[in-house]
Amino acid sequence: MFSKVVTRVAAPAGRSLQSARNLASLKKRVTELIPQNQAEIKAVKEAIGKKVIGTCTVEQAYGGMRDVVSMVYETSLLDPQEGIRFRGLTIPECQQKLPKAPGGAEPLPEGLFWLLVTGEVPTEAQVREISADWAARSAVPEWVTKLQLSLPKDLHPMTQFNIAINALAKDSVFAAEYQKGIAKNKLWEPAYEDTMNLIAKLPTIASTIFRHTYRDGSLIAPDPKLDWAANFARQLGYNNKQFEELMRLYMVIHADHEGGNVSAHTTHLVGSALSDPYLSFAAGMNGLAGPLHGLANQEVLRWTQEFQKGLGNKASSNEEIAKAVWATLKSGKVVPGFGHAVLRKTDPRYMSQREFALKHLPEDPLFKLVSQLFEVVPAVLTEHGKTKNPWPNVDAHSGVLLTHYGLTEQNFYTVLFGVSRALGVLPAYVLDRTVGHPIERPKSVTTEWLKRYSRGEVNEKEFV
């Protein structure tokens, strides 16, 4: 029907860092790929532009647009069986193929960023280039830091996070270039600059919140010799190689989860109005702050800790745990952390964290309980019969890992999630600008219109 017009050619391994900067820089690679990507989209639209890819029932319209296929989002796709695919690669494939830190085993977020922007697995030199670039852009304006330190310590960390992100918009290259009348087909370039600047500054912004709210207020400057996630760990105050590895893993697996979730879709929607990347990302983070989106890992952790107390804070048999789970369900409560709207098997993001725990903290009591829940709960939920997917999701594990390393400030967990999510939604923002996606404007109807429609008094042609 139409031919594949994009050929992915990664730079060969072994180039020097200087050569990578001169010949294979990310921005240069994006420039090279834009005509190919535009041609691919044009071919798709010409070949199947009138083909229906999704429908919307009245129930779906009232029910959060669940499962309505109505947007194109290039960076990731959620497979019901394999979980999230980042540009076609599963979590295990990313762990295998993306470059690691020297002596490390977990993929570097810089490599995922390159992958999401280009669709290509980067070389180690290209990843080092991103690390160096972000380090060079990481300085936060002094007035923004003063603003952060002036905020009440009891102000929720996500509110503090959004205030700082919005403040950084003062220096938006995108907004400045738009005011100068930049051509539409060049908008991706200032979008790219804002994206790189914002991601580079997020560890300092987030660690300032943490140190101001939960520690003595002393700040730790970034170290240009460290990779992005290791720097973040150090700036939080953790000088622990295992915790640095955890941050690399955490940032990668939480980065993106298709375009329909609240934070990704909000960033995409606000960006479609040509709001700059700072404002668009801040909007997405306001969505992430909602308890139905970004607080799940906290709720799972609290439930697990309460469940542990209910067992007397002692080791229990699987039979005892199953009995306690049944008691929870019969009381009308749910077991959080199990099930997913799309997935129909154990979330690969859960499994990657489980493998990390088995390697680094196999004797942790809370992890042992989580492991038993992994063995027990799916069978109980299956017998219970009210859950389509009885398997654990990513939120069933992340809080346990953070707690093990002493990061117990649960209100900060969503900020960690937000820092990670920038790695996915901001590349998507840049890609939207490279192909000139229009402003998003779906059609809405009223309940009265639906009633008239059901009586045959109006038809769909009124709004098609």
Stockholm file with secondary structure:
# STOCKHOLM 1.0

chainA/1-464         MFSKVVTRVAAPAGRSLQSARNLASLKKRVTELIPQNQAEIKAVKEAIGKKVIGTCTVEQAYGGMRDVVSMVYETSLLDPQEGIRFRGLTIPECQQKLPKAPGGAEPLPEGLFWLLVTGEVPTEAQVREISADWAARSAVPEWVTKLQLSLPKDLHPMTQFNIAINALAKDSVFAAEYQKGIAKNKLWEPAYEDTMNLIAKLPTIASTIFRHTYRDGSLIAPDPKLDWAANFARQLGYNNKQFEELMRLYMVIHADHEGGNVSAHTTHLVGSALSDPYLSFAAGMNGLAGPLHGLANQEVLRWTQEFQKGLGNKASSNEEIAKAVWATLKSGKVVPGFGHAVLRKTDPRYMSQREFALKHLPEDPLFKLVSQLFEVVPAVLTEHGKTKNPWPNVDAHSGVLLTHYGLTEQNFYTVLFGVSRALGVLPAYVLDRTVGHPIERPKSVTTEWLKRYSRGEVNEKEFV
#=GR chainA/1-464 SS CCCCCCCCCCCCTTCCHHHHHHHSCHHHHHHHHHHHHHHHHHHHHHHHTTCCCCCCCHHHHHTTTTTCCCCCCCSEEEETTTEEEETTBCHHHHHHHSCBCTTCCSBCHHHHHHHHHHSSCCCHHHHHHHHHHHHHTCCCCHHHHHHHHHSCTTSCHHHHHHHHHHHHGGGCHHHHHHHTTCCGGGTHHHHHHHHHHHHHHHHHHHHHHHHHHHSCSCCCCCCTTSCHHHHHHHHHTCCCHHHHHHHHHHHHHTSCCCSCSHHHHHHHHHHHTTCCHHHHHHHHHHHHTSTTTTCHHHHHHHHHHHHHHHTTSSCCCHHHHHHHHHHHHHTTCCCTTBCCSSCCSCCHHHHHHHHHHHHHCTTCHHHHHHHHHHHHHHHHHHHHTCCSCCSBCGGGTHHHHHHHTTCCCGGGHHHHHHHHHHHHHHHHHHHHHHTTCCCCCCCCCCHHHHHHHHTTSSCGGGTC
#=GC SS_cons         CCCCCCCCCCCCTTCCHHHHHHHSCHHHHHHHHHHHHHHHHHHHHHHHTTCCCCCCCHHHHHTTTTTCCCCCCCSEEEETTTEEEETTBCHHHHHHHSCBCTTCCSBCHHHHHHHHHHSSCCCHHHHHHHHHHHHHTCCCCHHHHHHHHHSCTTSCHHHHHHHHHHHHGGGCHHHHHHHTTCCGGGTHHHHHHHHHHHHHHHHHHHHHHHHHHHSCSCCCCCCTTSCHHHHHHHHHTCCCHHHHHHHHHHHHHTSCCCSCSHHHHHHHHHHHTTCCHHHHHHHHHHHHTSTTTTCHHHHHHHHHHHHHHHTTSSCCCHHHHHHHHHHHHHTTCCCTTBCCSSCCSCCHHHHHHHHHHHHHCTTCHHHHHHHHHHHHHHHHHHHHTCCSCCSBCGGGTHHHHHHHTTCCCGGGHHHHHHHHHHHHHHHHHHHHHHTTCCCCCCCCCCHHHHHHHHTTSSCGGGTC
//
